[in-house]
Amino acid sequence: MTVRLAGVGKRYGRGGPWILQGVDLVLEPGGIVRVEGANGSGKSTLLKVLAGIERAERGTVHAPGSRAYVPERFPPALPFDARDYLCHLARVRGLSADRGRRRADHWLERFGITGYAGTPIGRLSKGTCQKVAVAQALLAEADLLLLDEAWTGLDRAARGELDAAVTERAAAGGLVVFVDHDPARLAGLTTAGHLVSNGALHAIPPVLADQDGPRTVVVVRAERLPEHLPGNPGRKPLADGTVRLDVAAAHSDTLLRRLLNSTPPVHVHSVAGPEHPEGVRP
Ligand SMILES: Nc1ncnc2c1ncn2[C@@H]1O[C@H](COP(=O)(O)OP(=O)(O)OP(=O)(O)O)[C@@H](O)[C@H]1O
């Protein structure tokens, strides 16, 4: 579902400075969109307006479909344990109790925090709390997913899971808009970029994958390969009917996960890269 902002103006309180002014923006489904700008430029404000958490004083915000948001700061002092909180939010977002529990357990497992499912949120470590903050936004598979510094505080494995979740959402037709201090976050995966400056938005080119960095080579056999693959790998058909995919090593986990979950199925023959210089056969 296409998201449209037209002439959007936002300020906090009457007489306050305009944080956003005359903002026009069209975001298509399937996009992974980076928002950047200096400290205090209004990135979080833009995400909150898109999330429907802050109201624009001027202009129109057209964001049909469901929305989910990871705030920059997650309120930790909630009277729930992690699983009850996720199940509760799943219900709020319209999932049945059964499906909500399954989705909550799915994300607890993917983030490696099943062991903390029964721990009150206020007693979780910062990193685990952040995983719950991200999981609450991922469980409903929203049409518009807004991530405000969502990677901050996550360990390496969880950052990889979030990268994968973003590409899965976009591949399923969702739209993802994110802010992150790491300029290389989702490099090679973003479809558009916007800079917030003096209340206005300026289109900037999407960040490309580091072509000079370490590469991973994945050889696959498939009836048909998905069109959009994480990391935009180079493709070379080989004489034996397999295809050689060449991707920045940073995207190899995400690419492999996507390949293994593809329909029609993709058979992964071998993986070779900086972590497996000799190659491995799954
Ligand atoms: N609830 C609020 N009430 C009043 N002013 C606010 C509020 N939230 C944000 N602001 C102000 O709006 C401006 C933009 O803030 P915002 O958090 O959107 O910027 P940002 O680009 O996300 O900043 P950062 O990179 O530091 O997170 C700042 O001057 C900030 O102080």
The ligand as a Gaussian input file, in Angstrom:
#p B3LYP/6-31G(d) Opt

LIG

0 1
 N        7.697000      15.877000      22.385000
 C        8.415000      16.947000      22.043000
 N        8.129000      18.155000      22.516000
 C        8.837000      19.249000      22.152000
 N        9.862000      19.220000      21.273000
 C       10.205000      18.041000      20.761000
 C        9.504000      16.821000      21.104000
 N       10.068000      15.803000      20.431000
 C       11.065000      16.331000      19.699000
 N       11.138000      17.666000      19.897000
 C       12.108000      18.572000      19.242000
 O       11.974000      18.436000      17.847000
 C       13.233000      18.504000      17.196000
 C       13.434000      17.255000      16.345000
 O       13.502000      16.122000      17.214000
 P       13.624000      14.648000      16.672000
 O       13.712000      13.757000      17.868000
 O       12.541000      14.404000      15.697000
 O       15.006000      14.736000      15.908000
 P       16.003000      13.581000      15.450000
 O       16.534000      13.996000      14.125000
 O       15.338000      12.262000      15.540000
 O       17.112000      13.704000      16.563000
 P       18.179000      12.620000      17.123000
 O       19.090000      12.289000      15.993000
 O       18.889000      13.392000      18.199000
 O       17.390000      11.464000      17.638000
 C       14.270000      18.660000      18.306000
 O       14.570000      20.037000      18.415000
 C       13.543000      18.198000      19.531000
 O       14.018000      18.850000      20.691000

